[in-house]
Amino acid sequence: MTKTSHSHTHDTRNDNILINIDGELFHRNEAKVSVFDSAFMLGDGVWEGLRVHHGVIAFCDLHLNRLYAGAKALDFHPGIDKDELKQRVLDTVKANDMQDGVHIRLMVSRGTKSTPYQDPRVTITPPTIVIIPEYKEALPESVSKGVSLFTAHVRRGFPDVQDPKLNSHSKINCILACIQATKAGADEALMLDPHGFVATCNSTHFFIVKDNHVMTSTGQFCIDGVTRGAILRVCKEQGIENSQCQFSLSDVYSADEAFITGTFAGVVPVTSVDGREIGSGERGSMVLQLQEHYKMLLEQECSDG
């Protein structure tokens, strides 16, 4: 198996984690949701990936704001307010005696249905809220040596088909892109927008560097990435020239450096795209600089949390 930005080593502590389902804790072997649940049956729900650092949920408010905005777009409410949900996540972390190196999948579905049918009106329970905390950290070799990408034919489409800004459980287009990249021998997929410009990756955000200028997509065809936003903030604070703009694969192939961002691994270098070596084919100085600045921002965020 290729190494992706989400690759991690097996941690035996995860064998006995407690998972929170609707406010109740279950051993991972006993954690279950109904086969009639909206997310299982139809992908009808929203989710967030969260990072716990020094016992603090990093950038928690930004993640929860995105979660609640997504639920509103799908015309349902999680059933509890943001502060209560945040406390539930923290209680779950505490129940597992976790402090660092923790990644959480927070999932909220519309709820359980009375019958297998897409109409939200056959939902008969409040929303289902699942919190899965695990000890998971990116492999050091991914962070230092980087990953390879392959441009998938599956694109991030127009919002009137499936809004790419919505972080929903319906991820089949990203899964198909990931499959294509895997079949091509790459680690992850690069995805274009409907106009043929670079949009994002199947599970991370994409940046290139040219002449010390950091560029990412316009953001119109990807979710509002929390780590993406953090890197743009770092660039502004450090006086690094940056822009959100349209650029093509030709720009990517000739870039000096490239990298991806995400909650799980932070900043990860991209060493090749579609078989073309990016820059020197190794982690560049800008990526290394941004990795260090992001670590400092994370420390600040979690010390202030």
C-alpha positions in Angstrom: 0.0 0.0 0.0 1.2 3.5 -0.8 1.8 6.0 2.0 -0.7 8.8 2.0 -1.0 11.9 4.2 -3.4 10.0 6.3 -1.1 6.9 6.8 -0.3 6.1 10.4 1.1 3.4 12.6 -1.2 1.0 14.4 -1.6 2.0 18.1 -2.9 -0.7 20.4 -4.4 1.9 22.7 -7.1 2.2 20.0 -8.3 -1.3 20.6 -10.1 -0.3 23.7 -11.3 3.3 23.0 -14.7 4.5 24.1 -16.9 5.9 21.4 -19.7 8.4 22.1 -23.0 7.7 20.4 -25.7 10.2 21.3 -24.1 11.0 24.7 -23.5 7.4 25.7 -20.1 5.7 25.8 -19.5 2.3 24.2 -16.4 0.2 23.8 -15.4 0.3 20.1 -16.5 -3.4 19.7 -20.0 -2.5 20.9 -20.4 0.9 19.2 -23.2 0.6 16.6 -25.8 2.7 14.8 -29.0 1.6 13.2 -29.1 0.2 9.6 -31.9 2.8 9.2 -29.6 5.7 10.0 -29.6 8.4 7.4 -25.8 8.6 7.1 -25.4 4.8 6.6 -28.4 4.5 4.2 -28.0 7.7 2.1 -24.9 9.6 3.2 -27.2 12.2 4.7 -25.2 14.0 7.3 -22.1 16.2 8.0 -18.8 15.5 9.7 -15.6 17.1 10.9 -12.1 15.8 11.6 -10.7 17.3 14.8 -7.1 17.3 16.3 -6.5 17.2 20.0 -3.3 18.9 21.1 -2.3 19.3 24.8 -5.9 18.3 25.7 -7.3 21.1 23.6 -9.4 20.7 20.4 -7.5 22.8 17.9 -9.5 25.4 16.0 -12.6 23.9 17.5 -14.9 26.9 16.9 -14.0 27.0 13.2 -14.8 23.3 12.9 -18.1 23.5 14.7 -19.1 26.6 12.8 -18.6 24.6 9.6 -20.4 21.6 10.9 -23.5 23.6 11.9 -23.5 25.6 8.7 -23.4 22.3 6.8 -26.3 20.9 8.8 -28.3 24.0 8.2 -27.7 23.7 4.5 -29.1 20.2 4.7 -32.1 21.6 6.6 -31.6 20.0 10.0 -30.1 20.9 13.4 -27.8 18.7 15.3 -30.2 18.9 18.2 -27.8 20.4 20.7 -26.0 23.7 20.7 -22.3 24.2 19.9 -21.1 24.6 23.4 -22.9 21.4 24.5 -21.4 19.5 21.5 -18.0 20.8 22.3 -18.3 19.7 25.9 -19.5 16.3 24.7 -16.4 15.9 22.6 -14.1 17.0 25.5 -15.9 14.6 27.8 -15.2 11.8 25.4 -11.6 12.7 25.2 -11.4 12.8 29.0 -13.2 9.5 29.4 -10.4 8.0 27.2 -7.7 9.8 29.2 -6.3 11.4 26.0 -4.1 14.4 25.7 -1.9 14.4 22.6 -1.6 12.7 19.2 -5.4 12.3 19.0 -7.6 12.6 15.9 -11.4 12.7 16.2 -14.1 11.9 13.7 -17.2 13.8 14.7 -20.3 12.7 12.7 -23.8 14.0 12.7 -26.5 12.4 10.6 -30.1 13.5 10.1 -31.3 10.6 12.3 -32.9 7.2 12.0 -35.6 6.5 9.3 -38.7 4.5 9.5 -38.1 2.9 6.1 -35.3 2.9 3.5 -36.2 6.1 1.6 -34.4 9.4 0.9 -37.2 11.8 1.9 -36.2 13.5 5.2 -39.8 13.4 6.4 -39.5 9.7 7.1 -36.8 10.4 9.7 -38.3 9.5 13.1 -35.5 10.2 15.6 -33.3 13.2 16.5 -30.0 13.5 14.7 -27.4 10.8 15.5 -24.1 12.2 16.9 -21.0 9.9 16.9 -17.6 10.9 18.3 -14.7 8.5 17.5 -11.4 9.5 19.2 -8.2 7.7 18.2 -4.5 7.9 18.7 -3.4 8.7 15.2 -0.5 10.8 14.0 0.9 11.2 10.5 3.9 9.1 9.6 7.1 11.2 9.9 8.2 10.0 6.5 5.1 11.4 4.9 5.6 14.8 6.6 9.3 14.9 5.5 9.5 12.9 2.3 6.1 13.8 0.9 3.5 12.2 -1.2 2.7 11.7 -4.9 -0.5 12.8 -6.6 -2.4 11.8 -9.7 -5.0 14.0 -11.4 -8.3 12.1 -11.5 -10.9 12.5 -14.2 -13.5 12.9 -11.5 -14.0 16.6 -10.9 -15.3 18.9 -8.1 -18.5 19.9 -9.7 -20.8 22.9 -9.8 -22.7 23.6 -6.6 -26.1 23.0 -8.2 -25.1 19.3 -8.7 -23.4 18.6 -5.4 -22.0 21.6 -3.6 -18.2 20.9 -3.0 -18.3 23.4 -0.1 -20.5 21.0 1.9 -18.6 18.6 4.1 -21.3 15.9 3.9 -21.1 12.1 4.3 -21.7 11.9 0.5 -18.1 11.5 -0.6 -18.5 9.1 -3.6 -16.8 11.5 -6.0 -13.8 11.9 -3.7 -13.7 8.1 -3.2 -13.7 7.5 -7.0 -10.9 10.0 -7.4 -8.9 8.3 -4.6 -9.5 4.9 -6.3 -8.2 6.2 -9.6 -5.1 7.7 -8.0 -4.4 4.4 -6.2 -4.8 2.4 -9.4 -2.3 4.8 -11.0 0.2 4.1 -8.2 0.0 7.5 -6.6 -0.8 8.3 -3.0 -3.7 10.7 -3.4 -5.8 12.3 -6.1 -5.6 15.9 -7.4 -9.0 17.1 -8.6 -9.9 19.8 -11.1 -12.8 22.2 -11.1 -15.5 22.2 -13.9 -13.4 24.6 -15.9 -10.2 22.5 -15.8 -8.4 24.5 -13.2 -6.9 22.9 -10.0 -9.5 22.7 -7.2 -8.3 20.5 -4.4 -7.3 16.9 -3.5 -9.7 14.0 -2.6 -9.2 14.6 1.1 -6.8 17.5 1.5 -6.2 21.0 0.1 -3.5 21.7 -2.5 -1.0 24.5 -2.8 1.9 25.3 -5.1 4.9 27.6 -4.7 6.4 29.7 -7.5 9.2 32.2 -6.9 8.4 32.2 -3.2 4.7 33.0 -4.0 2.3 30.5 -2.3 -0.9 29.8 -4.3 -4.0 27.8 -3.7 -7.3 27.5 -5.6 -10.0 30.1 -5.5 -11.8 28.0 -2.9 -15.0 27.9 -5.0 -14.9 24.2 -5.5 -13.7 22.9 -2.2 -14.7 23.0 1.5 -13.6 25.9 3.6 -10.5 24.1 4.9 -9.5 25.0 8.5 -5.8 24.1 8.0 -5.9 25.8 4.5 -7.1 28.9 6.2 -4.4 28.6 8.9 -1.7 28.5 6.2 -3.1 31.5 4.5 -3.1 33.3 7.9 0.5 32.2 8.5 1.5 33.6 5.1 -0.1 36.9 5.9 1.4 37.2 9.3 4.9 36.2 8.0 4.8 38.5 5.0 4.8 35.6 2.5 3.3 36.5 -0.8 0.2 34.4 -1.3 -3.0 34.3 -3.4 -6.2 32.3 -4.0 -6.4 32.1 -7.7 -7.0 29.9 -10.8 -4.1 27.9 -12.0 -3.7 24.9 -14.3 -1.8 21.7 -14.3 0.9 23.3 -16.4 1.5 25.7 -13.5 1.6 22.7 -11.1 4.1 20.7 -13.2 6.5 23.7 -13.4 6.1 24.7 -9.7 9.1 25.1 -7.4 7.3 23.3 -4.6 3.9 21.9 -3.8 2.1 20.7 -0.6 -1.2 19.7 0.8 -2.9 20.6 4.1 -5.3 18.9 6.4 -6.3 18.6 10.0 -4.8 15.2 10.3 -1.2 15.8 9.1 -1.0 19.5 8.9 1.4 20.4 6.1 2.7 17.7 3.8 5.0 18.2 0.8 4.0 16.9 -2.6 7.0 15.5 -4.5 5.4 14.5 -7.8 2.2 15.0 -9.7 1.2 12.8 -12.7 4.7 11.4 -12.7 6.3 14.8 -13.0 8.8 15.6 -10.3 7.9 18.9 -8.5 10.9 21.1 -8.0 13.8 19.0 -6.7 11.5 16.1 -5.9 12.1 16.7 -2.2 10.6 18.9 0.6 11.5 22.5 -0.3 12.5 25.4 1.9 9.1 27.1 1.8 7.2 23.9 2.8 9.7 23.4 5.7 9.2 27.0 6.8 5.4 26.7 6.6 5.5 23.4 8.6 7.4 25.2 11.4 5.1 28.2 11.4 2.0 25.9 11.5 3.4 24.0 14.5 3.9 27.3 16.3 0.4 28.4 15.4 -1.0 25.1 16.7 0.9 25.5 19.9 -0.5 29.1 20.3 -4.0 27.9 19.5 -3.9 25.1 22.0 -2.2 27.1 24.8 -4.8 29.8 24.5 -7.6 27.2 24.2 
